[in-house]
Amino acid sequence: MTTPVRKGSDFRELVEWAKALGFTCDLTGGDHLVFRRPNTRQVFASYTPSCKYARKKTRRDILRALAEAENGRS
């Protein structure tokens, strides 16, 4: 098994994109990211993903959380 390669620019772009949508990003005690926004469910993501699609999945989860909040299901 190889060590996962962290995509530094992908990480920064993801955090900046989420901040532009009104989310804050914090690191949990278990090395995960948590994206928070008022009246929106929290979105958790791995800080060091082993899958190259993890950042795309996190973006999708954030968009889904926004859609749920708009429909009143937070």
Beta strands, then each sheet from edge to edge (+ up, - down):
strand 1: 24-27
strand 2: 32-37
strand 3: 40-46
sheet 1: 1+ 2- 3+
end
